[in-house]
Amino acid sequence: MNLMSVRVITADVKKLVEFYNHITGISAIQYTDDFAELQTQWATLAIGSTRTLQLFGGEEVAKAAQNRTAIIEFITENVDNDYKRLADFLQHCIVQKPTTMPWGNRSFLFRDPDGNLVNFFTPIMAEAIKKFDGKLSSR
């Protein structure tokens, strides 16, 4: 079994797609007005509109802009460079400037337009580098 994707439900697919296109440099594939995917080599971030909830049993299945438990994480070549590149764009939603974590990653945390927590990280300590060996290659 492999994790293939995480889906974020939003009231504004276009806004989230534009945000993630900008911060990652990856162009999302927009299948319909209600569904898009940002595909990376290892996993996909799916973005679905609240209208898609009818297909899963109704509006009570999930709530847009209500997440306070998950962190959407992207491995990156140099998190400090990403911070410099995005600081102005993200100025009002930065949670934590690049910080070295005890588990060996350097992390930059911010929120997307719906309030979802996003982590850009770069492994910098030997054990973390080994753990993510081969996962840092291009999309």
FENCORTA-V149890 format. One line per field, one symbol per residue. ss: DSSP state (H for helix, E for strand, L for the rest). phi: phi as a letter, one per 30 degrees, with the letter a starting at -180 (. if undefined). psi: psi as a letter, one per 30 degrees, with the letter a starting at -180 (. if undefined). Layout:
BEGIN
ss->???
phi->???
psi->???
END
This chain:
BEGIN
ss->LLLLEEEEEELLHHHHHHHHHHHHLLLLEEEELLEEEEELLLLEEEEEEHHHHHHHLLLLLLLLLLLLLLEEEEELLLHHHHHHHHLLLLLLLEEEEEEELLLLEEEEEEELLLLLEEEEEEELLHHHHHHLLLLLLLL
phi->.bdcabcccbdbeeddedddeddcicddccdbdcabbcccdcabccbbdddddddcjkdddabdhcdbbcbdcbdbdaddddeddceddcecbdcadebdcddjccbbcacdecjddbbcbbdbceddedeceiccdee
psi->kkkelkkkklfieeeeeeeeeeefgkjljjelffklkjkleflkjkjklffffffgflffelkkhgkgflkjkkklejeeeeeeefeeegefgkeklkkklfgglkkjklklfggkkkjklkkfleeeeeegkfffll.
END
